[in-house]
Amino acid sequence: MGNNDMRKSGMGAHEVNVGRKGEQSASQGNELRGAQVRGGKLRHPRRSVATALDLRAWIAAMFATFGLMLACYGAFFVTEADLAKAGGLNLDLWTGVGMLVAAAAFFMWLMARPPEAEESTLVGT
């Protein structure tokens, strides 16, 4: 099925054509690679290389790393001079906590909607 045929039939580039002889159905792809079918599109399982390489995973890791460093600094190493500069508010601690919350949000988004799989990654290697 060429690109023009896909456009005419209303199929997107990542959707699987079900029922044509010689092509893989969504249920067969599900059995072969553990992909999930959501809304007619194949998705990688939650623990896969594609999930680890997804941009949301890297953003979550960066927010978590820097958030943990800031929260630890704010909790254990803040001085009175630091508090005086910020008007009595422990900015390092609260910024670190906010970054940890952002990391958790990106991670939950990644787990709730795993990356979509292209048909070529699920059918025969």
Backbone hydrogen bonds in HBPLUS format (Angstrom, degrees):
<---DONOR---> <-ACCEPTOR-->    atom                        ^
c    i                          cat <-CA-CA->   ^        H-A-AA   ^      H-
h    n   atom  resd res      DA  || num        DHA   H-A  angle D-A-AA Bond
n    s   type  num  typ     dist DA aas  dist angle  dist       angle   num
A0006-MET N   A0002-GLY O   3.01 MM   4  6.33 150.2  2.10 147.6 156.2     1
A0007-ARG N   A0003-ASN O   3.01 MM   4  6.31 155.3  2.08 148.4 154.5     2
A0008-LYS N   A0004-ASN O   3.04 MM   4  6.28 157.4  2.09 146.9 152.8     3
A0009-SER N   A0005-ASP O   2.98 MM   4  6.14 152.2  2.06 144.7 152.1     4
A0010-GLY N   A0006-MET O   3.02 MM   4  6.07 118.5  2.41 137.7 151.9     5
A0011-MET N   A0006-MET O   2.99 MM   5  5.09 133.3  2.22 151.4 153.2     6
A0010-GLY N   A0007-ARG O   3.29 MM   3  5.17 147.0  2.41  94.2 103.6     7
A0015-GLU N   A0012-GLY O   3.35 MM   3  5.43 166.7  2.36 106.9 110.8     8
A0023-GLU N   A0020-ARG O   3.22 MM   3  5.67 162.8  2.25 129.5 131.4     9
A0029-GLY N   A0025-SER O   3.08 MM   4  6.38 160.8  2.12 152.9 157.8    10
A0030-ASN N   A0026-ALA O   2.99 MM   4  6.14 144.4  2.12 139.1 149.3    11
A0031-GLU N   A0027-SER O   3.06 MM   4  6.34 147.7  2.17 141.0 148.4    12
A0032-LEU N   A0028-GLN O   2.92 MM   4  6.16 157.8  1.97 151.7 158.0    13
A0033-ARG N   A0029-GLY O   3.11 MM   4  6.05 175.2  2.11 150.1 151.3    14
A0034-GLY N   A0030-ASN O   3.07 MM   4  4.96 134.0  2.28 125.1 132.5    15
A0036-GLN N   A0043-ARG O   2.84 MM   7  4.99 151.9  1.92 137.6 145.4    16
A0043-ARG N   A0036-GLN O   2.67 MM   7  4.99 143.2  1.81 147.2 158.6    17
A0038-ARG N   A0041-LYS O   2.95 MM   3  5.45 163.0  1.98 158.8 158.8    18
A0041-LYS N   A0038-ARG O   3.09 MM   3  5.45 166.1  2.11 114.9 119.2    19
A0117-ALA N   A0042-LEU O   2.83 MM  75  5.39 170.6  1.84 134.6 137.0    20
A0044-HIS N   A0115-PRO O   3.05 MM  71  5.98 164.4  2.07 170.6 174.6    21
A0052-ALA N   A0048-SER O   3.13 MM   4  6.45 156.2  2.19 145.9 152.2    22
A0053-LEU N   A0049-VAL O   2.92 MM   4  6.14 143.3  2.06 148.6 158.8    23
A0054-ASP N   A0051-THR O   3.30 MM   3  5.14 155.5  2.36  97.0 104.2    24
A0057-ALA N   A0054-ASP O   3.05 MM   3  5.54 133.4  2.28 109.5 120.8    25
A0059-ILE N   A0055-LEU O   2.96 MM   4  6.23 160.8  2.00 154.6 160.1    26
A0060-ALA N   A0056-ARG O   2.95 MM   4  6.03 160.0  1.99 142.9 148.6    27
A0061-ALA N   A0057-ALA O   2.95 MM   4  6.15 153.8  2.02 143.0 150.4    28
A0062-MET N   A0058-TRP O   2.95 MM   4  6.19 157.0  2.00 148.1 153.8    29
A0063-PHE N   A0059-ILE O   2.94 MM   4  6.17 171.0  1.95 156.5 158.7    30
A0064-ALA N   A0060-ALA O   2.90 MM   4  6.00 158.3  1.94 146.3 153.0    31
A0065-THR N   A0061-ALA O   2.92 MM   4  6.06 160.1  1.96 146.9 152.1    32
A0066-PHE N   A0062-MET O   2.99 MM   4  6.15 174.2  2.00 160.8 160.4    33
A0067-GLY N   A0063-PHE O   2.79 MM   4  5.60 148.7  1.88 140.1 150.5    34
A0068-LEU N   A0064-ALA O   2.90 MM   4  5.87 154.5  1.97 140.6 147.0    35
A0069-MET N   A0065-THR O   3.06 MM   4  6.33 158.1  2.11 146.9 153.0    36
A0070-LEU N   A0066-PHE O   2.95 MM   4  6.12 166.3  1.96 149.5 153.1    37
A0071-ALA N   A0067-GLY O   2.86 MM   4  5.94 161.4  1.89 146.8 152.8    38
A0072-CYS N   A0068-LEU O   2.96 MM   4  6.03 161.7  2.00 145.8 150.8    39
A0073-TYR N   A0069-MET O   2.97 MM   4  6.14 159.6  2.01 147.0 153.1    40
A0074-GLY N   A0070-LEU O   2.81 MM   4  5.97 163.6  1.84 151.8 156.7    41
A0075-ALA N   A0071-ALA O   2.87 MM   4  5.96 144.0  2.00 142.6 152.3    42
A0076-PHE N   A0072-CYS O   2.95 MM   4  5.94 155.6  2.01 149.9 155.0    43
A0077-PHE N   A0073-TYR O   2.88 MM   4  4.99 151.4  1.97 132.7 141.1    44
A0083-LEU N   A0079-THR O   3.11 MM   4  6.50 159.0  2.16 149.5 154.8    45
A0084-ALA N   A0080-GLU O   2.87 MM   4  6.06 150.4  1.96 144.8 153.2    46
A0085-LYS N   A0081-ALA O   3.05 MM   4  6.27 151.9  2.13 144.9 151.2    47
A0086-ALA N   A0082-ASP O   3.31 MM   4  6.56 144.2  2.44 141.2 149.8    48
A0088-GLY N   A0083-LEU O   2.63 MM   5  4.61 164.0  1.65 154.6 149.2    49
A0087-GLY N   A0084-ALA O   3.33 MM   3  5.16 166.2  2.35 103.2 105.1    50
A0091-LEU N   A0089-LEU O   2.96 MM   2  5.66 120.6  2.32 111.8  95.1    51
A0094-TRP N   A0090-ASN O   3.18 MM   4  6.48 171.8  2.19 159.3 160.9    52
A0095-THR N   A0091-LEU O   2.85 MM   4  5.82 155.6  1.91 149.0 155.9    53
A0096-GLY N   A0092-ASP O   2.97 MM   4  6.00 158.0  2.02 143.2 149.7    54
A0097-VAL N   A0093-LEU O   2.95 MM   4  6.22 155.9  2.01 148.9 155.7    55
A0098-GLY N   A0094-TRP O   3.00 MM   4  6.10 156.7  2.05 139.1 145.6    56
A0099-MET N   A0095-THR O   2.92 MM   4  6.18 150.6  2.01 146.6 154.6    57
A0100-LEU N   A0096-GLY O   2.96 MM   4  6.22 149.3  2.05 145.3 153.7    58
A0101-VAL N   A0097-VAL O   2.98 MM   4  6.28 150.3  2.07 146.9 154.9    59
A0102-ALA N   A0098-GLY O   2.99 MM   4  6.26 153.8  2.06 143.3 150.5    60
A0103-ALA N   A0099-MET O   2.91 MM   4  6.16 152.7  1.99 144.4 151.8    61
A0104-ALA N   A0100-LEU O   2.99 MM   4  6.22 155.4  2.05 143.6 149.9    62
A0105-ALA N   A0101-VAL O   2.94 MM   4  6.22 150.9  2.03 145.9 154.1    63
A0106-PHE N   A0102-ALA O   3.00 MM   4  6.30 160.0  2.04 152.1 156.2    64
A0107-PHE N   A0103-ALA O   2.97 MM   4  6.17 158.0  2.02 148.3 154.7    65
A0108-MET N   A0104-ALA O   2.89 MM   4  6.08 158.7  1.93 148.5 154.0    66
A0109-TRP N   A0105-ALA O   2.98 MM   4  6.14 154.6  2.04 145.6 152.8    67
A0110-LEU N   A0106-PHE O   2.96 MM   4  6.17 153.8  2.03 144.9 151.9    68
A0111-MET N   A0107-PHE O   2.98 MM   4  6.26 154.7  2.04 148.1 154.6    69
A0112-ALA N   A0108-MET O   2.85 MM   4  5.95 150.5  1.93 145.7 154.2    70
A0113-ARG N   A0109-TRP O   3.01 MM   4  6.06 153.6  2.08 147.1 152.8    71
A0121-THR N   A0118-GLU O   3.02 MM   3  5.54 142.6  2.17 112.1 122.0    72
A0122-LEU N   A0119-GLU O   3.12 MM   3  5.36 146.0  2.24 105.1 114.9    73
A0123-VAL N   A0119-GLU O   3.03 MM   4  6.11 145.9  2.15 156.7 166.0    74
